[in-house]
Amino acid sequence: MSRQRLVRTIGIAAMLVGLFIGLSPIPHNGDNTCGSAFFPDGYFQCPGEQNERLLLAFIFLIPGVVMVIGSMGGKGKKGD
């Protein structure tokens, strides 16, 4: 496995983890939820929990996007 493919695979995995964290429902008093970090519920508001989840999701999403974009560069440079 080439280095670029490995970095791209790790980046995609990090993005998927970030999306899972950001889209997972936040529990609120039993069966009710506060929505998710990306889509808050209009009725139940849990700003503390939503901000924590949003930050955690971005901690995985941003480096994942950077890794995927960074691994796309450098094609066609062999043979120079």
C-alpha positions in Angstrom: 0.0 0.0 0.0 1.5 3.3 -1.0 1.9 6.2 1.4 -0.7 8.3 -0.4 -3.3 5.5 -0.3 -2.6 4.9 3.4 -3.0 8.6 4.3 -6.2 8.8 2.2 -7.6 5.8 3.9 -6.9 7.2 7.4 -8.4 10.5 6.4 -11.6 8.9 5.2 -11.8 6.9 8.4 -11.3 10.0 10.5 -14.1 11.8 8.5 -16.5 8.9 9.0 -15.8 9.0 12.8 -16.4 12.7 12.8 -19.7 12.4 10.9 -20.8 9.6 13.2 -20.1 11.7 16.3 -21.8 14.8 14.8 -24.9 12.9 13.6 -25.5 10.7 16.7 -28.5 11.8 18.8 -27.7 13.4 22.2 -29.9 11.8 24.9 -32.0 14.0 27.1 -34.1 12.7 30.0 -34.6 9.2 29.0 -36.2 8.7 25.6 -36.1 12.3 24.4 -33.1 13.6 22.5 -31.6 17.0 22.0 -31.1 16.3 18.3 -27.4 15.9 17.2 -24.4 18.2 17.1 -25.1 19.1 13.5 -28.9 19.2 13.7 -30.1 20.5 17.1 -33.7 19.8 18.1 -35.9 22.9 18.2 -37.8 21.8 21.4 -35.1 20.4 23.7 -32.0 22.5 23.8 -28.7 21.2 25.3 -26.2 23.8 24.2 -23.4 22.4 26.4 -23.6 18.9 25.1 -24.1 20.0 21.5 -21.0 22.3 21.7 -18.9 19.4 23.1 -20.1 17.0 20.4 -19.6 19.6 17.7 -16.0 20.3 18.8 -15.3 16.5 19.0 -16.7 16.0 15.6 -14.6 18.8 14.1 -11.5 17.4 15.8 -11.9 14.3 13.5 -13.4 16.0 10.5 -10.9 18.7 9.8 -7.7 16.6 9.9 -9.6 13.9 7.9 -10.4 16.4 5.1 -6.8 17.7 5.2 -5.4 14.2 4.9 -7.7 13.3 1.9 -7.0 16.6 0.1 -3.2 16.3 0.8 -3.1 12.7 -0.5 -4.6 13.8 -3.8 -1.7 16.1 -4.6 1.6 14.8 -6.1 0.1 12.7 -8.9 2.1 12.9 -12.1 5.4 13.9 -10.4 7.2 10.5 -11.0 9.8 10.5 -13.7 10.8 14.2 -13.3 
